[in-house]
């Protein structure tokens, strides 16, 4: 059985493909390398250490596990020559992934990466032959965006394996899910989520109409390792709302499936609610619209009259199937894992 190396560097990036691990071990002897934020000598910056959940759920599948720096790998503490290929959870040539790729190339071992997420500008060319040889992208729309920028055969459409389990989770409409990007207590490249945005989004009016609690989903960030400050900031801008604030969560599928409506920036997380045909309203000022800008029907401005839009989507229902078919390979049928593995086994 061929041996491969599974490299995970960031939980939030890798979680999209973690569900392929049980399938990988049916075909390969799989060894694990944890680097960067997935190393335990790296101080976790959120409110719950998701590395523990990773090892609790997936750790027993690996024949060997290594925790080391790329510097140590290059120094020969981990030989890369025995592996048929290396499967990497990211594609960006940073955090020494570029040096790791150079060393793998010297060892004659190809590196297969995975798209980072919903990024606006074409990012595949930036990593090609700098961090990877081939890369899995989410779907046709991401593929089409970069197909003229890299050689044919570089990109592989693999979908979102982490979304497949949604097929078996019922929608229950128990809360209003608000996914936050950059909060108003820090710097950010997009408009920040603050009290003015809370008012603009008509969250109080929506809550009064639906009589449901709000669930804020925050993103833990390495460059802002202050989860308690973020929780307190949400408290300061939500004094008239009934809400709960969540940051690190190992699997967000249940959280999403229980949502009556989702209000968000262009997060990769919202592909899940869109796949479940849960009304999902994206606010373009709050994040990168990227893969949503051309085909997604519910992209709005915070300046729009949002309350009647929310209520119409809830009452009339939504059908996002056309968008999902071009955006997430296997997303319409919840078969991304099967498609991903079929493509991987061709390599």
C-alpha positions as CSV (number, residue, x, y, z in Angstrom):
1,X,0.0,0.0,0.0
2,X,1.4,3.4,-1.0
3,X,2.3,5.8,1.8
4,X,1.2,9.4,1.8
5,X,1.7,12.4,4.1
6,X,-1.3,14.4,5.2
7,X,-0.2,17.9,6.3
8,X,-2.4,20.2,8.4
9,X,-1.4,23.7,9.2
10,X,-4.6,25.6,10.1
11,X,-7.7,24.0,11.6
12,X,-10.2,26.3,9.9
13,X,-8.6,25.6,6.5
14,X,-8.1,21.9,7.0
15,X,-11.6,21.2,8.4
16,X,-13.1,21.3,4.9
17,X,-11.2,18.1,4.0
18,X,-10.9,16.3,7.3
19,X,-13.8,14.0,6.5
20,X,-11.8,12.4,3.7
21,X,-9.4,10.9,6.2
22,X,-11.4,7.6,6.8
23,X,-11.5,7.2,3.0
24,X,-7.8,7.9,2.6
25,X,-6.8,5.1,4.9
26,X,-8.8,2.6,2.7
27,X,-6.3,3.2,-0.1
28,X,-3.1,4.5,1.5
29,X,-0.9,4.2,4.5
30,X,-1.5,7.7,5.8
31,X,1.0,9.6,8.1
32,X,0.3,12.9,9.7
33,X,2.4,16.1,9.9
34,X,1.1,18.9,12.0
35,X,2.8,22.3,11.5
36,X,2.3,26.0,12.3
37,X,-1.0,26.6,14.1
38,X,-1.7,22.8,14.4
39,X,1.4,22.3,16.5
40,X,0.8,22.2,20.3
41,X,3.8,24.5,21.0
42,X,1.8,27.2,19.1
43,X,-0.4,29.1,21.6
44,X,-4.0,28.7,20.6
45,X,-5.7,32.1,20.0
46,X,-9.4,31.2,20.4
47,X,-11.6,30.1,23.2
48,X,-11.5,26.4,22.5
49,X,-8.4,24.4,21.3
50,X,-9.7,22.7,18.2
51,X,-6.5,20.7,17.8
52,X,-7.7,18.5,20.7
53,X,-10.9,17.9,18.8
54,X,-9.0,17.1,15.6
55,X,-6.9,14.4,17.4
56,X,-10.0,13.1,19.3
57,X,-11.9,12.6,16.1
58,X,-9.2,11.8,13.5
59,X,-6.0,10.9,15.3
60,X,-6.4,7.1,15.4
61,X,-6.6,6.9,11.6
62,X,-3.0,7.8,11.0
63,X,-0.2,5.2,11.1
64,X,2.3,7.8,12.3
65,X,2.0,11.3,13.5
66,X,4.7,14.0,13.5
67,X,4.7,17.4,15.0
68,X,7.5,19.5,13.8
69,X,8.5,22.7,12.1
70,X,9.3,22.9,8.4
71,X,12.8,23.8,9.5
72,X,13.1,20.4,11.1
73,X,11.7,18.7,8.1
74,X,14.3,20.3,5.9
75,X,17.0,19.3,8.4
76,X,16.2,15.7,7.7
77,X,14.2,14.9,10.8
78,X,11.4,13.7,8.5
79,X,12.2,12.1,5.2
80,X,9.8,13.0,2.4
81,X,11.1,10.6,-0.2
82,X,8.9,7.5,0.8
83,X,5.6,9.3,0.1
84,X,3.7,8.9,-3.1
85,X,2.4,12.4,-2.6
86,X,1.9,15.0,0.1
87,X,-1.7,16.3,0.7
88,X,-1.7,19.8,2.1
89,X,-4.6,21.6,3.7
90,X,-3.7,25.1,2.3
91,X,-2.3,26.6,-0.9
92,X,-0.7,29.8,0.1
93,X,3.1,30.1,-0.1
94,X,3.6,31.5,3.4
95,X,4.4,30.3,6.9
96,X,7.2,28.4,5.3
97,X,4.9,26.4,3.0
98,X,7.1,27.6,0.2
99,X,10.2,26.2,1.8
100,X,8.4,23.0,2.5
101,X,7.4,22.7,-1.2
102,X,11.0,23.4,-2.3
103,X,12.3,20.6,-0.1
104,X,9.5,18.2,-1.2
105,X,10.4,18.9,-4.8
106,X,14.1,18.1,-4.1
107,X,12.8,14.8,-2.7
108,X,10.8,14.1,-5.8
109,X,7.5,14.1,-3.9
110,X,4.6,16.0,-5.4
111,X,2.5,18.3,-3.3
112,X,-1.3,18.4,-3.7
113,X,-2.9,21.4,-2.0
114,X,-6.4,22.6,-1.2
115,X,-8.0,26.0,-1.8
116,X,-7.8,28.2,1.3
117,X,-11.4,29.6,1.0
118,X,-13.5,32.3,-0.5
119,X,-10.7,34.7,-1.7
120,X,-11.6,37.4,-4.2
121,X,-8.5,37.8,-6.4
122,X,-7.2,34.8,-8.3
123,X,-4.9,33.0,-5.8
124,X,-4.1,29.7,-7.6
125,X,-1.3,31.3,-9.7
126,X,0.3,32.7,-6.5
127,X,0.9,29.2,-5.1
128,X,1.5,27.1,-8.2
129,X,5.0,25.6,-8.1
130,X,5.6,27.7,-5.0
131,X,3.5,25.7,-2.5
132,X,1.9,23.0,-4.7
133,X,1.9,21.1,-7.9
134,X,-1.8,20.4,-8.1
135,X,-4.7,21.9,-6.1
136,X,-8.2,21.0,-5.3
137,X,-10.7,23.8,-5.8
138,X,-14.3,24.0,-4.5
139,X,-16.2,24.0,-7.8
140,X,-16.6,25.1,-11.4
141,X,-16.8,28.8,-10.7
142,X,-13.4,28.8,-8.9
143,X,-12.0,26.6,-11.6
144,X,-13.1,28.9,-14.3
145,X,-11.7,32.0,-12.6
146,X,-8.1,30.6,-12.8
147,X,-8.2,28.2,-15.7
148,X,-6.2,30.5,-17.9
149,X,-3.6,31.3,-15.2
150,X,-2.2,27.9,-14.6
151,X,-1.5,24.8,-16.9
152,X,-4.4,22.5,-17.7
153,X,-4.6,19.7,-15.1
154,X,-3.3,21.9,-12.2
155,X,-6.7,22.4,-10.7
156,X,-9.1,19.6,-9.6
157,X,-12.7,20.1,-8.6
158,X,-13.2,18.4,-5.2
159,X,-16.1,20.2,-3.6
160,X,-16.5,20.5,0.2
161,X,-16.3,17.1,1.9
162,X,-17.2,18.6,5.2
163,X,-20.6,19.6,3.9
164,X,-21.7,16.0,3.0
165,X,-23.0,15.2,6.4
166,X,-25.6,18.0,6.1
167,X,-27.6,15.6,3.9
168,X,-28.6,13.7,7.1
169,X,-29.3,16.7,9.4
170,X,-32.8,18.1,9.5
171,X,-33.4,21.8,9.3
172,X,-35.2,23.0,12.4
173,X,-35.2,26.8,12.3
174,X,-34.3,27.4,15.9
175,X,-32.2,30.6,15.7
176,X,-31.0,33.5,13.6
177,X,-27.4,32.9,12.7
178,X,-25.2,36.0,12.3
179,X,-21.6,35.2,11.1
180,X,-19.2,38.0,11.9
181,X,-16.0,38.8,10.1
182,X,-14.0,41.7,11.5
183,X,-15.4,43.2,14.7
184,X,-15.3,46.9,15.5
185,X,-12.7,46.5,18.3
186,X,-9.8,45.8,15.8
187,X,-8.4,46.8,12.4
188,X,-9.9,45.0,9.4
189,X,-9.7,45.3,5.6
190,X,-13.5,45.4,5.3
191,X,-16.3,47.3,7.1
192,X,-16.2,46.2,10.7
193,X,-19.1,44.7,12.5
194,X,-20.2,47.3,15.1
195,X,-23.3,48.8,16.6
196,X,-24.0,50.8,13.5
197,X,-24.0,47.5,11.5
198,X,-26.2,45.8,14.0
199,X,-28.8,48.6,13.5
200,X,-28.4,48.6,9.7
201,X,-28.9,44.9,9.5
202,X,-32.2,45.3,11.4
203,X,-31.4,42.5,13.8
204,X,-33.7,43.8,16.5
205,X,-36.6,44.1,14.1
206,X,-36.0,40.6,12.7
207,X,-35.8,39.1,16.1
208,X,-39.1,40.8,17.1
209,X,-40.7,39.3,14.0
210,X,-39.4,35.8,14.4
211,X,-39.2,35.6,18.2
212,X,-36.0,33.6,17.9
213,X,-32.6,34.0,19.6
214,X,-29.6,35.3,17.6
215,X,-26.5,33.1,17.5
216,X,-23.4,35.2,16.7
217,X,-20.5,33.1,15.2
218,X,-17.2,34.8,15.6
219,X,-13.9,33.8,14.0
220,X,-10.9,33.3,16.2
221,X,-7.9,35.0,14.7
222,X,-4.2,34.5,15.1
223,X,-3.5,38.3,14.8
224,X,-6.1,39.1,17.4
225,X,-5.8,36.5,20.2
226,X,-8.3,38.1,22.6
227,X,-11.5,35.9,22.6
228,X,-12.8,37.4,25.9
229,X,-12.5,40.9,24.4
230,X,-14.4,39.8,21.4
231,X,-17.2,38.3,23.5
232,X,-17.3,41.5,25.6
233,X,-17.5,43.6,22.4
234,X,-20.5,41.7,21.2
235,X,-22.1,42.3,24.6
236,X,-21.5,46.1,24.2
237,X,-23.3,46.3,20.8
238,X,-26.1,43.8,21.4
239,X,-27.8,45.2,24.6
240,X,-31.3,45.1,23.1
241,X,-31.0,41.6,21.7
242,X,-31.5,38.0,22.9
243,X,-28.3,36.3,21.8
244,X,-25.5,33.8,22.3
245,X,-22.0,34.2,21.1
246,X,-20.0,31.3,19.7
247,X,-16.4,31.3,18.6
248,X,-14.5,28.0,18.2
249,X,-16.7,25.1,17.3
250,X,-15.4,21.8,16.0
251,X,-18.2,21.1,13.6
252,X,-20.6,23.8,12.6
253,X,-23.1,21.6,10.7
254,X,-25.6,21.4,13.4
255,X,-25.4,25.1,14.1
256,X,-26.1,25.9,10.5
257,X,-28.9,23.3,10.0
258,X,-30.7,24.7,13.1
259,X,-30.8,28.3,11.6
260,X,-34.0,29.9,10.4
261,X,-31.9,32.4,8.4
262,X,-28.2,33.2,8.0
263,X,-26.8,36.7,7.8
264,X,-23.1,36.8,6.9
265,X,-20.2,38.2,4.9
266,X,-18.9,36.0,2.0
267,X,-17.6,33.3,4.3
268,X,-16.8,29.8,3.1
269,X,-19.0,28.6,6.0
270,X,-22.2,29.9,4.2
271,X,-21.8,27.3,1.4
272,X,-23.3,24.9,4.0
273,X,-26.5,26.9,4.6
274,X,-26.8,27.6,0.9
275,X,-26.5,23.8,0.2
276,X,-29.4,23.3,2.8
277,X,-31.5,26.0,1.1
278,X,-31.6,28.0,4.3
279,X,-32.2,31.7,3.5
280,X,-28.7,33.1,3.4
281,X,-28.2,36.9,3.1
282,X,-24.7,38.1,2.3
283,X,-23.7,41.7,3.0
284,X,-21.1,42.8,0.5
285,X,-19.5,45.5,2.7
286,X,-18.5,43.0,5.4
287,X,-16.2,40.8,3.6
288,X,-14.8,39.4,0.3
289,X,-17.7,38.5,-2.0
290,X,-15.4,36.7,-4.4
291,X,-17.1,33.5,-5.6
292,X,-20.5,34.9,-4.7
293,X,-20.3,38.1,-6.8
294,X,-21.6,36.8,-10.2
295,X,-24.1,34.1,-9.6
296,X,-25.4,34.3,-6.0
297,X,-29.0,35.7,-5.8
298,X,-29.0,37.0,-2.2
299,X,-26.0,39.4,-2.1
300,X,-27.1,42.8,-0.7
301,X,-25.7,46.0,0.7
302,X,-26.2,47.0,4.4
303,X,-27.9,50.1,3.0
304,X,-30.7,48.0,1.5
305,X,-34.1,47.8,3.2
306,X,-33.2,44.4,4.6
307,X,-36.1,43.4,6.9
308,X,-38.7,42.8,4.1
309,X,-36.0,40.9,2.2
310,X,-35.4,38.6,5.2
311,X,-39.1,38.0,5.7
312,X,-39.8,37.4,2.0
313,X,-37.0,34.8,1.8
314,X,-38.2,33.0,5.0
315,X,-41.9,33.0,3.9
316,X,-41.4,32.3,0.2
317,X,-38.5,29.9,0.6
318,X,-35.3,29.8,-1.4
319,X,-33.8,27.6,-4.1
320,X,-30.0,27.9,-4.4
321,X,-29.6,24.8,-6.5
322,X,-28.3,26.6,-9.6
323,X,-25.7,28.4,-7.6
324,X,-24.5,25.3,-5.8
325,X,-24.2,23.3,-9.0
326,X,-21.6,25.7,-10.4
327,X,-20.0,26.6,-7.1
328,X,-19.5,23.3,-5.1
329,X,-18.6,20.1,-6.9
330,X,-20.9,17.5,-5.5
331,X,-22.7,20.1,-3.4
332,X,-26.1,19.6,-4.8
333,X,-26.1,15.8,-4.0
334,X,-23.8,16.0,-0.9
335,X,-21.3,13.7,-2.6
336,X,-18.1,15.9,-2.4
337,X,-16.1,13.2,-0.5
338,X,-16.9,10.6,-3.1
339,X,-15.9,13.0,-5.9
340,X,-12.7,14.2,-4.1
341,X,-11.5,10.6,-3.6
342,X,-12.3,9.6,-7.1
343,X,-10.2,12.4,-8.4
344,X,-7.4,11.8,-5.9
345,X,-7.1,8.2,-6.8
346,X,-6.5,9.1,-10.5
347,X,-3.3,10.9,-9.6
